[in-house]
Amino acid sequence: MNKHTPGPWKFYKGKLRPKFSQVMIIEIRDKTGKSIVKWTGFDGVNLPKKEIEANAHLMAAAPELLEACQLALITIESAPRTNMFTRTKLTIAIAKAKGE
């Protein structure tokens, strides 16, 4: 199985060429600012812009969601009650996935 680009990933929205264009882009970038999904990844998608942005937020949260789910599984398997650290990680990851 291939490994994904290490997180955290960031949602980015901005002008394609600020000086020359009003075209807005949506990207997902890695922790160094390198594009993971370039604007062409969303170009031509026949969805409302708000839905495209919501999808991009969810994709950007993927590494943290994976980590939070793994922690939750370990916690659930090893203890009868959820600890605060895992609950906090899950809360943060879910908020990020919702673009909050």
Secondary structure, 3 states (H helix, E strand, C coil): CCCCCCCCCEEEEEECCCCCCCCEEEEEECCCCCEEECHHHCCCCCCCHHHHHHHHHHHHCHHHHHHHHHHHHHHHHHCCCCCHHHHHHHHHHHHHHCCC
